[in-house]
Amino acid sequence: MNKKIIALAVAAAVISTSASAATVYQDGASKVTIGGRLAVRAEYTESVNDQDSTTKLENNSSRINFGFEHEMVPGWIAGAKAEWGYDALASGSQDFSNRLGNVYFLNEQVGTITLGKQWSTYYDITAWTDVFWIYGGEASGTYDGRAETDGHGDSGTGRANEALSYRKSINGLNIGVQYQFEGDDIKTGASTTHREYGLQSALSYDFDFGISLGGAYSLTKYEGQADDTTWTLGALYQSDMLYVAGQYGQYENHTSVNGNLKNVTNKAGVSGVAENATGYEFIAAYLVSGGEYQVYGGYNGLEDDDTKAEYSYGLIGAAWTPGSMIFSAEYKLGVTDKDNFGNDSGADQFAVLARYNF
């Protein structure tokens, strides 16, 4: 099988994930892989507003996935990806949550077509800053939406539900478009609605000297409610020893800046989200021995443009990634967590992570 086609298949099946996958079967035309990770973290949260400090040990997004590929005819690969999340620390019965489930078709000249629950084209850009091992990804509009459960799947900015996407790279230019079909009913505050359709596009360019520039846009139409729209601009520089990325986004009727917004209806008549919000994310990392040792820092900031609600923090961290293991420590400092009236309940946090990729 052509090596470039294999690379395309990997990119289509596993977008922006560091978990490895083991090949359990392969012949001249077919391949089966199993992968995932088991991860736990210990976290300390400082006291705030006369509340005691807390410590806890919890699951950190453990998951298992299965991949299938088959070369239908020369140059064309058909594949499927299924992934479930699970609680690595559960003491009782285990509940699995659906993370991904899609089929894809790819050709080096034509591009990649993916159908099903998948990483969005919006995430093709916001993934650049979503690379902290423990925290992060909280201001890019990726993991949010107006649905009370799995909001980003319904809005399509994270792991998009009922989605059809097309991706193609041409001499450093990366193009992505996505369409979401009509969705199931969702509850937003006291009302119920459903997605009529969703549209996304992403465009980026990779320069030969390590810099990438890009942007993405998302529009989700809901029955009887104002549109959910987001757009973001991103920049990335990476070399053998440095990784630097930044992102700026604007979000309308999409993201909750503070938990109190879950019971608030904004001026557009939508519950649980800010009518207008602005987000910033930034990371700078110094890499040693091909990234086995990492020291990094960054910032996440999310603001409601119409109220005093704000969520922001700085971050410093370090990681060691020997083989399939990842050990990291991160400190969230200067945490601000204001509600609509400016009341701040932010508390600094420190966490250590142990993760095994399989």
C-alpha positions as CSV (number, residue, x, y, z in Angstrom):
1,M,0.0,0.0,0.0
2,N,1.3,3.5,-0.9
3,K,3.0,5.1,2.2
4,K,1.3,8.4,1.5
5,I,-2.1,6.8,1.4
6,I,-1.3,5.1,4.8
7,A,-0.4,8.5,6.2
8,L,-3.7,9.9,5.0
9,A,-5.6,7.1,6.5
10,V,-4.0,7.7,9.9
11,A,-4.8,11.4,9.7
12,A,-8.4,10.7,8.8
13,A,-9.0,8.1,11.5
14,V,-7.2,9.7,14.4
15,I,-7.2,13.5,14.4
16,S,-5.2,15.3,17.1
17,T,-4.7,12.4,19.5
18,S,-1.5,11.3,21.1
19,A,-2.7,7.8,21.9
20,S,-1.0,5.0,20.0
21,A,-2.6,2.0,18.3
22,A,-1.5,-1.5,17.9
23,T,-2.0,-3.4,14.7
24,V,-3.7,-6.7,15.5
25,Y,-4.3,-7.9,11.9
26,Q,-2.9,-6.9,8.6
27,D,-2.7,-8.4,5.1
28,G,-2.1,-6.9,1.7
29,A,-5.3,-4.9,1.6
30,S,-6.8,-4.8,5.2
31,K,-5.7,-3.6,8.6
32,V,-7.2,-3.8,12.1
33,T,-5.9,-1.7,15.0
34,I,-6.8,-1.4,18.7
35,G,-5.7,1.6,20.8
36,G,-6.6,4.0,23.5
37,R,-5.4,5.0,26.9
38,L,-5.8,4.6,30.7
39,A,-5.2,7.9,32.6
40,V,-5.7,9.1,36.1
41,R,-4.9,12.4,37.8
42,A,-4.5,13.6,41.4
43,E,-5.7,17.1,41.9
44,Y,-5.4,19.8,44.6
45,T,-7.7,22.8,44.6
46,E,-6.9,25.7,46.9
47,S,-9.4,27.1,49.4
48,V,-11.5,30.1,48.2
49,N,-14.2,32.3,49.9
50,D,-13.9,30.5,53.2
51,Q,-14.3,27.1,51.6
52,D,-11.8,24.3,52.5
53,S,-9.2,23.2,50.0
54,T,-9.9,19.8,48.3
55,T,-8.0,16.9,47.0
56,K,-9.3,14.1,44.7
57,L,-8.1,11.3,42.4
58,E,-10.1,10.9,39.2
59,N,-10.2,9.5,35.8
60,N,-8.7,11.6,33.1
61,S,-10.5,10.8,29.8
62,S,-9.6,7.2,29.5
63,R,-10.7,5.6,26.2
64,I,-10.5,2.6,23.9
65,N,-10.8,2.6,20.1
66,F,-10.9,0.3,17.1
67,G,-9.8,1.1,13.6
68,F,-10.5,-0.8,10.4
69,E,-9.0,-0.1,6.9
70,H,-9.4,-1.8,3.5
71,E,-7.9,-0.9,0.2
72,M,-11.0,-1.3,-2.1
73,V,-9.3,-0.6,-5.4
74,P,-5.8,0.8,-6.0
75,G,-5.5,4.3,-4.5
76,W,-8.8,4.2,-2.6
77,I,-9.0,3.2,1.1
78,A,-12.2,2.6,3.1
79,G,-12.0,2.8,6.8
80,A,-14.0,2.9,10.1
81,K,-13.2,4.3,13.5
82,A,-15.1,3.6,16.7
83,E,-14.1,5.0,20.2
84,W,-15.6,4.9,23.6
85,G,-14.7,6.6,26.8
86,Y,-14.7,4.9,30.2
87,D,-14.0,5.6,33.8
88,A,-10.7,4.0,34.8
89,L,-11.5,4.4,38.5
90,A,-15.1,3.2,38.5
91,S,-15.8,0.9,41.5
92,G,-19.1,-0.4,40.2
93,S,-20.6,-1.2,36.8
94,Q,-18.8,0.5,33.9
95,D,-20.6,3.0,31.7
96,F,-19.1,3.5,28.3
97,S,-19.7,6.8,26.5
98,N,-19.6,7.2,22.7
99,R,-16.7,9.4,21.5
100,L,-16.3,8.5,17.8
101,G,-18.1,6.4,15.3
102,N,-17.5,7.0,11.6
103,V,-16.6,5.6,8.2
104,Y,-14.2,7.3,5.8
105,F,-13.0,7.1,2.2
106,L,-9.7,8.6,1.1
107,N,-7.7,9.0,-2.0
108,E,-4.4,10.9,-2.3
109,Q,-5.6,13.0,-5.2
110,V,-9.3,13.4,-4.2
111,G,-9.0,13.9,-0.4
112,T,-10.8,12.3,2.6
113,I,-14.6,12.0,3.1
114,T,-15.8,11.1,6.6
115,L,-19.4,10.3,7.7
116,G,-20.5,9.9,11.3
117,K,-19.4,11.1,14.7
118,Q,-16.0,12.6,14.2
119,W,-13.5,15.3,15.1
120,S,-14.8,18.5,13.5
121,T,-13.1,20.6,10.8
122,Y,-13.4,23.5,13.4
123,Y,-11.0,21.4,15.6
124,D,-8.5,21.2,12.8
125,I,-7.6,24.8,13.9
126,T,-8.4,24.8,17.7
127,A,-6.4,21.6,18.2
128,W,-3.2,23.6,17.9
129,T,-3.7,25.1,21.4
130,D,-5.5,22.1,22.9
131,V,-2.2,20.3,23.8
132,F,-1.8,20.6,27.6
133,W,-1.7,17.2,29.1
134,I,-4.2,17.9,31.9
135,Y,-6.0,21.2,31.5
136,G,-6.7,23.6,28.6
137,G,-9.0,23.8,25.6
138,E,-11.5,25.8,27.7
139,A,-11.6,29.1,25.7
140,S,-11.6,28.0,22.0
141,G,-15.3,27.2,21.7
142,T,-14.5,23.6,21.0
143,Y,-16.0,21.7,24.0
144,D,-19.1,23.7,24.3
145,G,-22.6,24.4,22.9
146,R,-26.1,25.0,24.1
147,A,-27.1,21.4,24.8
148,E,-26.8,20.5,28.4
149,T,-25.3,17.1,27.6
150,D,-22.4,16.6,25.1
151,G,-23.0,20.2,23.8
152,H,-20.0,20.2,21.4
153,G,-21.3,17.1,19.6
154,D,-24.6,18.8,18.8
155,S,-23.0,22.1,17.8
156,G,-20.3,20.3,15.9
157,T,-17.3,22.2,17.2
158,G,-15.7,19.2,19.0
159,R,-16.6,15.6,18.2
160,A,-19.5,16.4,15.8
161,N,-22.6,14.3,15.7
162,E,-24.3,13.2,12.4
163,A,-21.6,14.9,10.4
164,L,-20.3,14.7,6.8
165,S,-16.9,16.2,6.2
166,Y,-14.4,16.6,3.3
167,R,-10.7,17.4,3.8
168,K,-8.0,18.0,1.2
169,S,-4.3,19.2,1.4
170,I,-2.7,20.8,-1.7
171,N,0.9,21.9,-1.5
172,G,0.6,23.1,2.1
173,L,-2.9,24.4,1.8
174,N,-5.4,22.5,4.0
175,I,-9.1,22.7,3.2
176,G,-11.9,21.3,5.4
177,V,-15.7,21.6,5.1
178,Q,-18.4,19.9,7.2
179,Y,-22.2,19.5,7.1
180,Q,-24.3,18.3,10.0
181,F,-27.7,16.7,9.4
182,E,-30.8,17.3,11.5
183,G,-30.3,16.3,15.2
184,D,-32.4,14.9,18.0
185,D,-34.3,17.1,20.5
186,I,-32.1,18.7,23.2
187,K,-32.9,20.6,26.3
188,T,-31.6,24.1,26.8
189,G,-32.8,25.5,30.1
190,A,-36.6,25.2,30.3
191,S,-37.0,24.8,26.5
192,T,-36.5,22.0,24.0
193,T,-35.1,22.5,20.5
194,H,-33.2,20.5,17.9
195,R,-30.5,21.2,15.3
196,E,-31.9,21.8,11.8
197,Y,-28.4,21.7,10.2
198,G,-24.9,22.8,10.8
199,L,-22.1,24.1,8.5
200,Q,-18.4,24.4,9.1
201,S,-15.3,25.4,7.1
202,A,-11.6,25.5,7.9
203,L,-8.6,26.8,6.0
204,S,-4.9,26.7,6.9
205,Y,-1.6,27.0,5.2
206,D,1.7,25.2,6.3
207,F,4.8,27.1,5.5
208,D,8.1,25.3,4.9
209,F,9.8,27.0,7.9
210,G,7.4,25.6,10.5
211,I,4.7,28.2,10.7
212,S,1.0,27.4,10.1
213,L,-1.8,30.0,9.9
214,G,-5.5,29.2,9.7
215,G,-9.1,30.0,10.6
216,A,-12.4,28.2,11.0
217,Y,-16.1,29.1,11.0
218,S,-19.1,27.2,12.4
219,L,-22.8,27.9,12.0
220,T,-25.6,25.8,13.6
221,K,-29.3,26.4,12.9
222,Y,-31.7,25.5,15.8
223,E,-35.4,25.4,15.5
224,G,-37.1,28.4,17.1
225,Q,-33.8,29.8,18.5
226,A,-31.1,32.2,17.5
227,D,-28.2,30.7,15.5
228,D,-25.1,29.3,17.2
229,T,-22.0,30.8,15.4
230,T,-18.3,30.6,16.1
231,W,-15.2,31.7,14.3
232,T,-11.5,31.4,15.2
233,L,-8.1,32.4,14.0
234,G,-5.0,30.4,14.9
235,A,-1.2,30.5,14.4
236,L,1.3,27.7,15.1
237,Y,5.1,27.4,15.0
238,Q,6.8,24.1,15.6
239,S,10.4,22.9,15.4
240,D,12.5,20.1,17.0
241,M,12.7,22.1,20.2
242,L,9.8,24.6,20.2
243,Y,6.1,24.5,20.0
244,V,4.2,27.8,20.1
245,A,0.5,28.3,19.3
246,G,-2.2,30.9,19.8
247,Q,-5.9,31.1,19.1
248,Y,-8.5,33.9,19.1
249,G,-12.2,33.3,18.8
250,Q,-15.6,35.0,18.8
251,Y,-18.8,33.0,19.8
252,E,-22.5,33.9,19.6
253,N,-25.0,31.8,21.5
254,H,-22.5,29.0,21.9
255,T,-20.5,28.9,25.1
256,S,-21.2,29.2,28.8
257,V,-18.6,31.4,30.5
258,N,-19.6,30.5,34.0
259,G,-21.7,27.7,35.4
260,N,-24.4,30.2,36.6
261,L,-25.3,30.8,33.0
262,K,-27.0,27.4,32.8
263,N,-30.1,29.0,34.3
264,V,-29.9,32.3,32.5
265,T,-31.6,33.3,29.3
266,N,-29.6,35.7,27.2
267,K,-30.9,38.7,25.2
268,A,-31.3,36.5,22.1
269,G,-33.7,34.2,24.1
270,V,-31.2,31.3,24.4
271,S,-30.7,29.6,27.8
272,G,-27.3,28.5,29.2
273,V,-24.9,30.4,26.9
274,A,-23.6,33.9,26.4
275,E,-25.0,35.9,23.5
276,N,-21.5,37.2,22.7
277,A,-18.2,35.8,24.1
278,T,-14.5,36.1,23.3
279,G,-11.8,33.5,23.8
280,Y,-8.1,33.4,23.8
281,E,-5.7,30.4,24.1
282,F,-1.9,30.3,24.1
283,I,0.8,27.7,24.6
284,A,4.6,27.8,24.4
285,A,6.6,24.6,25.0
286,Y,10.3,23.7,25.1
287,L,11.0,20.2,23.9
288,V,14.1,18.0,24.7
289,S,15.0,14.7,23.2
290,G,12.4,14.8,20.5
291,G,9.7,15.9,23.0
292,E,10.4,13.2,25.6
293,Y,10.9,16.0,28.1
294,Q,8.7,19.0,28.0
295,V,8.4,22.3,29.9
296,Y,5.5,24.6,28.9
297,G,3.3,27.4,29.9
298,G,0.2,29.1,28.5
299,Y,-3.1,30.9,29.1
300,N,-6.8,30.3,28.6
301,G,-9.2,33.2,28.8
302,L,-13.0,33.4,28.1
303,E,-15.1,36.5,28.6
304,D,-18.8,37.3,28.2
305,D,-18.9,40.5,26.2
306,D,-22.3,41.6,27.6
307,T,-21.8,40.8,31.4
308,K,-19.0,40.6,33.9
309,A,-18.7,36.8,33.6
310,E,-15.2,35.6,33.0
311,Y,-13.1,32.4,33.2
312,S,-9.3,32.6,32.8
313,Y,-6.1,31.2,34.1
314,G,-2.4,31.0,33.5
315,L,-0.7,27.6,33.4
316,I,2.8,26.2,33.8
317,G,3.7,22.5,33.4
318,A,6.2,19.8,32.8
319,A,6.0,16.3,31.3
320,W,8.1,13.2,30.7
321,T,6.9,10.8,28.0
322,P,9.0,7.6,28.1
323,G,7.7,5.1,25.6
324,S,4.0,4.6,26.0
325,M,3.8,6.4,29.4
326,I,3.1,10.0,30.1
327,F,3.8,11.7,33.4
328,S,3.0,15.4,33.8
329,A,2.3,18.0,36.4
330,E,0.4,21.3,35.8
331,Y,-0.4,24.3,37.9
332,K,-3.4,26.6,37.1
333,L,-2.6,29.9,38.6
334,G,-4.4,33.3,38.8
335,V,-7.7,31.5,38.2
336,T,-10.6,33.9,37.7
337,D,-14.1,32.5,37.7
338,K,-16.7,35.4,37.7
339,D,-20.4,35.1,37.4
340,N,-22.6,37.6,35.5
341,F,-22.3,40.1,38.4
342,G,-18.6,39.8,38.8
343,N,-18.5,37.6,41.9
344,D,-15.3,35.6,41.7
345,S,-15.0,32.0,42.9
346,G,-11.8,31.2,41.1
347,A,-9.3,28.9,42.9
348,D,-5.8,27.8,41.8
349,Q,-5.3,24.1,41.1
350,F,-2.4,21.7,40.9
351,A,-2.6,18.2,39.3
352,V,-0.3,15.3,38.4
353,L,-1.1,12.8,35.7
354,A,-0.1,9.3,34.9
355,R,-1.2,7.9,31.6
356,Y,-0.5,4.7,29.6
357,N,-1.2,4.7,25.8
358,F,-1.9,1.3,24.3
